[in-house]
Amino acid sequence: MLLTVRKNSDFYAKINLTDLDGNKIILSDGDKLIFSIKKSLVSNSPVVIRKTFHDYDQLDGSYPFKLTSDETDIQAGIYFYDIALQCSDGDFFHITMPDQFVIKETVARKD
């Protein structure tokens, strides 16, 4: 899913985890989701943004995460992101396929 954010703006999203039967997956203690952004899909290109999160929203069964305006204050352009699950036992799973993460220029800025 294409994600777009304005440069130097907060970004908020949620991810729902389900098994193959559509049942909600709740992470165990020590498990974490890793959101990574790179400028290129080339394997050795550097990660521009990396956030971990694990808080569960009981109301809607999702895992919310946020990028701050400081974190999105990077050069406007097309980046690529994915989300992975790092389990406390060492298992590692890609949750999403890589997709585009676009940083758009802004006109107005905070004082």
N, C-alpha and C positions, 0 to 999 in steps of 0.2 A: 504494500500500500504506500503510495507516494505521500510523504510528509513535507509540509511547507511551513516555514517560520520566518518572520521578519527579523532581520539583523538586529542584535542588541535588544531582543524581546524575550520575555519568559515564554516557555513552551511547556504545555501540560498534556499528557496523554495517559491512556489506560490500556492494559492488555488483559485479556481473559485467557486463562489456561484451561483446556479441556482434554480429556482422553479421547480415544477413537470413538467411544460411545456417546460423547457429548457431556460426560460428567465433569463437574468442576474439579480442578486439581488445586490443592492447597499445599504450598511449600512447607517443608519441615524446617525446624530450627537449623540454622547454618546454611540453608540453601539460599541462593541469590540469583536474580536476573541481571544480566549484563547487557546494557545498551551501548553500542559502539558506532562511531561515525568515522569514516575515512574518505579522503578525497578521491581515491582510486580503489578498484577491486583487486588490484595487483597485490598478491599476498604479503609482500614485504613493505608495502606503503604504510606510513605511520598512522596511528589512530589519532584523530583530531580531538574527539570527545569520547570519554568513557565514563559511564555512570552505572553504579550498581543500586539495586532496589529490591525490597522484599516485603514491604508492608502490604497487607491484605485489606481491602475495603469490604467489610462484612455486608454493607448495604447492597452493593451490586455484584459482589463476587469478582472484583477485578484487582489488578495490581497497578496503582497509579505511579507515575514518575514525572519528574519535572526537570527541565533545563532552565537555568537562570539566565537573565539578560547578559551577565558577564560571560557565560559559557557560549552563548550564541553570537557574541561579538567577534565573529570571524569573517573572513573574506566572503562576500556574496558569491554564490555559485551552486553548482550541483555536487553533492556529496552522496555517499552511500552508507546505509545503516543496516544493522541486523540486531536481533535480540537472541541471547543464548541463556541457558540455564546451567549454572554451576552448582552441583549438588554437594552437600557436606561430605559425602563419601568419595568425592573425586570424580564422579560421572559428569560428563559435559555434553549438552545437547543444544543444537541450534533450534530455536523456537520459530523464527521467521526466516524466509528467504531474503537475501540482500535486495534492497530496493532504494529508490532515490530519496534523499533528504535535501531539500532545496532551501538555501538561505537567500531571502530576497532583501534588496536594499530598502531603506526607509527614508522618508523625507523628514518627518518630525522626530525630535529627540527629546529626552528628559532634560530639564534644566539642571 
